[in-house]
Amino acid sequence: MTGKDILEPATLAGLGVVAVWLYVCHPRLRPRTLTRAMIHVAVSFLLFAALPYTVDFWIGALPKPFSVIAFVALVMLPVLGYVVFSWLALMAKLHDLADSKPSGGHPVPDAG
């Protein structure tokens, strides 16, 4: 396995570690409801889909070797990190909902 073969999985694993760290250490960043978690996933997908359209701007705005580094560090990695974080938050919210006790409804009389 060469260095090029390991770059993509290592990048995604690193982004996953950062996403878990953000989720655990900064609970205020977590979406409070399932709807908000789904909105965050949708927004992250839209930002990810817009990445190819922003490449021309970054390549034209900065000198050649710096533009690629700036695009990757300032745009691509944060967007991919947001995708991973939003999915983590959605999965955690779904897990919390599946783990909860039912509430509301009519009271059940004691069988005593």
Steps between C-alpha positions, in 0.01 A plus 500: 500500500646834398461842655241597240285197585484588868443877466123492449417250780740676736340837423150366561611325819658823623186696421298235683719535809460878489122465458476265801716736704278797410187300582631388840683815613262763364141392568366845409584424134264200494160551338223494760231333293481231236372755248801725555734203469343411165526863386871500592554185291318659205703823528824304525410307184420824316835649604677183393322508164608862453871422548579443131352838411728685743825351369528747211468795737776374729733408213454840335518709817831378638842400366514144367658284775339697780153487344478121519617494861261782592207326330567171674570648843247783506209358300511127428606363840256714701212403268587131519535532878154658515358212297649247742393700808143547375465126431641419843255739664208354301594142592537598867162676495334195342665277760372724781148489361506122464629466855235722661196392695158583359332803653156651487178322422243379748606398849488128567321406823692296756419130490498479878 
